Amino acid sequence: MIPTRGETAPAPNFKAVLYGIVLTALARASLVLAVCIIMDASGGQGLGPSLRTAVLAFGLLGGAALGRGWRAERVSEPDQASRFYAVALVNYFICYAALLAGSLLSAGEN
């Protein structure tokens, strides 16, 4: 439904927003893990270094997004802050997925 003049679009509820964030995080984490596996196959170093690099990179990106969200919240820009918080959540989810894959990999080697 497209809002007409004088009407505002209904705001999505919390579950819908969280569902979108989770789907985005799952898709991006799957893509990152696939890239790590491809790098392992082409480089021959093993999957561990690629996963550690992904954890470090996306952890730093998540921290940067969280900091920008805090700054946006301090200057009273809640829409921009919520976008940065969502980006931080997605990046931290990718970190956790890479950590889980690394721990499963190390448990399988023992």
Backbone as a ProteinNet text record, in pm:
[ID]
protein_1_A
[PRIMARY]
MIPTRGETAPAPNFKAVLYGIVLTALARASLVLAVCIIMDASGGQGLGPSLRTAVLAFGLLGGAALGRGWRAERVSEPDQASRFYAVALVNYFICYAALLAGSLLSAGEN
[TERTIARY]
83.8	0	88.7	69.6	146.6	70.5	139.1	68.6	35.7	-82.8	-122.7	-81.2	-114.6	-77	-137.5	-52.4	-97.8	-89.4	-70.6	-58.8	88	117.9	253.7	248.8	358.4	367	373.9	307.9	314.1	455.9	497.4	631.4	633.4	740	747.5	762.5	705.9	718.2	856.1	885.5	1017.4	1051.9	954.2	980.7	1019.8	954.2	985.3	1125.6	1161.6	1295.1	1401.5	1379.6	1474.9	1485.7	1375.2	1375.4	1459.3	1445.8	1525.5	1673.9	1707.3	1848.2	1904.5	1827.5	1875.2	1895.1	1801.3	1816.7	1938.3	1958.9	2075.7	2204.1	2205	2324.1	2352.6	2250.2	2270.9	2326	2270.7	2317.5	2462.1	2495.3	2632	2731.8	2691.1	2780.9	2806.4	2703.5	2722.3	2817.9	2803.4	2892	3036.3	3056.6	3191.5	3253.7	3177	3230.2	3262.5	3180	3208.9	3337.1	3356.5	3479.8	3600.9	3588	3698.6	3731.9	3630.4	3653.9	3720.3	3677.8	3738.9	3884.7	3911.4	4049.9	4135.5	4077.2	4149.5	4181.8	4087.2	4108.2	4213.2	4217.6	4313.1	4450.1	4454.2	4581.1	4651.5	4576.1	4636	4691.7	4660.9	4711.5	4627.7	4509.5	4416.6	4308.6	4200.5	4085.7	4100.5	4182.1	4197.7	4239.6	4346	4386.9	4281.2	4209.9	4104.8	3992.2	3955.6	3849	3891.5	4015.6	4065	4068.1	4105.5	4106.2	3964.2	3868.5	3728.8	3677.7	3712.4	3669.7	3727.5	3854	3917.7	3857.4	3841.5	3791.2	3647.7	3561.7	3422	3400.5	3486.3	3480.3	3514.9	3617	3653.2	3544.3	3485.8	3377.1	3255.6	3226.4	3115.5	3140.4	3262	3296.9	3287.9	3332.1	3323	3176.5	3093.7	2951.2	2883.6	2920.3	2863	2901.7	3027.2	3071.7	2999.9	2979.5	2907.2	2760.8	2705	2567.4	2554.8	2651.2	2650.2	2661.8	2750.2	2765.2	2637.2	2574	2448.3	2338.9	2340	2240.4	2264.1	2390.3	2422	2376.1	2378.3	2335.3	2189	2115.4	1970.3	1932.2	1997.1	1960	1926.3	1807	1775.2	1765.1	1721.4	1712.6	1850.1	1944.2	2080.1	2144.9	2120.3	2176.1	2123.2	1994.7	1939.2	1999	2027.6	2092.2	2233.1	2307.2	2441.8	2437.2	2338.1	2324.9	2293	2211.4	2179.6	2304.4	2384.6	2509.7	2604.5	2611.9	2697.2	2649.8	2518.6	2465.2	2500.9	2487.5	2520.4	2668.5	2755.2	2899	2936.8	2876.4	2905.6	2852.3	2740.4	2689.6	2787.1	2845.1	2944.3	3064.6	3106.5	3217.7	3185.6	3065.7	3027.8	3018.4	2969.1	2961.7	3101.7	3194.5	3331.8	3399.1	3372.1	3426.3	3370.7	3240.6	3179	3237.6	3255.5	3315.5	3458.6	3532.9	3670.1	3675.2	3584.1	3584.3	3538.6	3444.4	3403.3	3516.7	3592.2	3705.5	3813	3843.6	3946.5	3899.1	3768.9	3716.1	3719.9	3700.4	3705.4	3846.4	3946.2	4084.6	4139	4080.4	4129.3	4081.1
-117.5	0	124.4	208.2	331.4	441.8	512.2	618.1	734.5	789.6	906.3	1031.6	1143.6	1271.7	1283.9	1317.5	1334.6	1207.8	1093.6	968.4	930.7	853.9	801.6	650.5	596.9	451.8	386.3	272.6	205.4	158.1	176.3	133.8	-17.5	-82.8	-228.4	-262.1	-375.5	-413.5	-472.7	-492.6	-537.1	-673.7	-764.7	-899	-895.2	-811.5	-801.9	-746	-646	-587.8	-689.5	-756.3	-856.7	-972.8	-1013.6	-1120.6	-1080.7	-958	-910.5	-907.1	-865.7	-862.4	-1003.8	-1097.9	-1236.5	-1298.2	-1275.8	-1330.4	-1271.5	-1141.8	-1077.7	-1134.4	-1152.2	-1205.3	-1348	-1430.8	-1568.8	-1573.7	-1491.2	-1490.1	-1443.3	-1337.7	-1285.4	-1377.9	-1440	-1534.2	-1654.9	-1702.4	-1814.6	-1776.6	-1655	-1608.8	-1598.2	-1545.7	-1532.7	-1670.5	-1764.1	-1899.1	-1966.4	-1944.1	-2000.1	-1940.7	-1810.6	-1747.2	-1802.6	-1825	-1882.5	-2023.1	-2101.6	-2237.4	-2231.4	-2139.4	-2124	-2079.7	-1987.1	-1944.1	-2059.7	-2145.3	-2262.1	-2357.4	-2378	-2470.3	-2417.6	-2287.2	-2232.3	-2206.1	-2174.8	-2140.4	-2257.6	-2349.8	-2466.6	-2442	-2328.2	-2299.1	-2362.8	-2402.1	-2450.6	-2347.7	-2392.6	-2305.9	-2215	-2254.4	-2177.8	-2032.9	-2004.6	-1864.5	-1778	-1834.4	-1758.3	-1723.4	-1818.6	-1793.6	-1690.4	-1698.5	-1599.9	-1459.9	-1451.4	-1322.4	-1267.1	-1354.4	-1310.7	-1261.9	-1332.7	-1291.5	-1154.3	-1135.3	-1006.9	-894.2	-916.8	-811.1	-772.1	-870.7	-837.6	-792	-831.7	-778	-630.9	-593.2	-451.6	-370	-425.6	-355.4	-339.3	-442.8	-434.2	-330.3	-324.5	-223.8	-83.2	-65.3	66.8	107.9	13.7	43.9	75	3	28.7	167.3	205.2	338.4	448.2	426.6	527.1	534.3	419.6	420.1	499.3	481.8	558.7	707.9	744	885.1	942	864.8	910.9	924.5	836.9	846.2	969.5	1002.3	1120.9	1250.1	1256	1377.2	1368.5	1278.7	1264.3	1231.4	1131.8	1080.1	931.4	899.7	760.6	669.1	720.8	636.4	590.9	684.3	650.1	558.5	583	498.3	355.6	341	205.8	131.5	202.4	137.3	89.6	172.2	131.3	15.1	15.2	-97.2	-226.5	-218.4	-336.5	-387.2	-295.6	-335.4	-401.4	-347.2	-406.7	-548	-566.3	-699.8	-799.9	-757.9	-847.6	-883.5	-785.5	-813.2	-903.2	-882	-967.9	-1109.1	-1122.5	-1255.3	-1329.2	-1259.2	-1321.2	-1366.4	-1286	-1324.8	-1453.2	-1458.9	-1577.1	-1700.3	-1683.6	-1796.1	-1845.9	-1754.4	-1794	-1858.8	-1806.6	-1869.5	-2010.1	-2026.2	-2158.3	-2254.8	-2208.4	-2294.6	-2332.2	-2237.7	-2267	-2364.9	-2352.4	-2447	-2584.3	-2591.2	-2721.5	-2785.2	-2702.2	-2752.1	-2807.3	-2735.7	-2782.4	-2905.1	-2914.1	-3031.1	-3152.6	-3132.4	-3242.4	-3293.5	-3208.4	-3250.2	-3330.9	-3313.5	-3385.6	-3525.4
0	0	0	-96.4	-107.8	-35.2	56	128.1	36.3	56	-21.7	52.7	-2.2	57.3	198.1	294.1	431.2	515.2	450.8	524.8	536.9	638.9	653.8	637.6	591.9	575.9	713.2	729.6	859.5	888.1	1011.7	1051	1066.7	1019.7	1037	1185.1	1223	1363.2	1390.9	1517.8	1560.3	1502.5	1498.7	1447	1300.1	1222.3	1079.7	1057.5	1136	1123.1	1163.5	1275.4	1322.2	1224.1	1166.4	1067.2	945.3	899.8	786.8	819	941.3	982.4	987.4	1041.9	1052.7	914.7	823.6	688.5	617.5	633.7	573.7	633.3	765.1	831.6	787.8	777.6	732.8	590.6	503.1	364.4	355.3	425.7	418.5	487.1	598.3	665.3	576.2	507.4	414.6	302.5	252.2	145.5	194.6	315	370.1	392.3	445.3	466.2	333.1	231.2	99.1	41.9	59.4	11.1	85.8	216.2	293.1	244.1	212.1	160.8	23.5	-60.8	-192.9	-179.3	-86.4	-64.2	-13.5	69.8	119.4	5.2	-83.4	-194.7	-291.7	-312.2	-408.1	-346.1	-216.5	-153.5	-88.5	-35.9	26.8	165.8	228.6	363.3	471.7	441.7	541.9	564.5	622.3	641.3	762.7	858.8	982	963.7	888.5	870	801.3	705.9	638.2	734.9	820.8	916.8	1021.1	1065.5	1162.9	1102.4	975.6	907.1	895.3	864	854.2	989.2	1097.6	1231.5	1264.3	1237.8	1266.3	1183	1053.3	964.8	999.7	1016.8	1042.6	1186.3	1277.5	1412.7	1415	1337.8	1328.7	1259.9	1154.5	1086.5	1177.6	1255.7	1349.9	1457	1506.8	1606.7	1551.8	1427.8	1365.3	1345.3	1301.3	1282.1	1415.3	1519.2	1651.2	1701.1	1681.3	1720.5	1644.5	1515.6	1436.5	1477.9	1518.3	1567.7	1696.2	1785.9	1911.1	1883.4	1789.4	1755.9	1695.2	1609.2	1548.4	1653.7	1751.8	1858.1	1945.7	1969.2	2049.8	1984.1	1852.4	1782.9	1740.4	1801.9	1782.5	1638.6	1581.9	1450.3	1465.9	1517.9	1549.2	1427.1	1312.4	1192.6	1147.3	1144.6	1104.3	1207.9	1335.3	1441.1	1429.1	1399.5	1387.6	1268.9	1161.7	1046.8	1082.6	1154.7	1195	1293.7	1383	1476.6	1401.8	1297.8	1217.6	1144.9	1092.2	1025.1	1124.8	1246.1	1349.3	1383.7	1395.8	1424.8	1315.8	1190.1	1078.3	1081.8	1104.3	1107.2	1224.3	1339.8	1454.5	1432.3	1363	1330.9	1240	1144.5	1056.4	1137.8	1235.6	1324	1398.1	1454.9	1531.6	1442.8	1320.7	1228.3	1192	1169.9	1138.5	1259.4	1380.1	1501	1519.6	1494.9	1506.5	1405	1282.2	1179.3	1216.8	1271.2	1313	1428.1	1523.4	1636.4	1589.8	1497.7	1442.1	1363.4	1293.4	1216.9	1308.7	1415.9	1508.2	1587.9	1616.8	1685.9	1594.2	1464.4	1368.6	1345.2	1365.4	1343.9	1461.1	1578.2	1697	1701.8
[MASK]
++++++++++++++++++++++++++++++++++++++++++++++++++++++++++++++++++++++++++++++++++++++++++++++++++++++++++++++

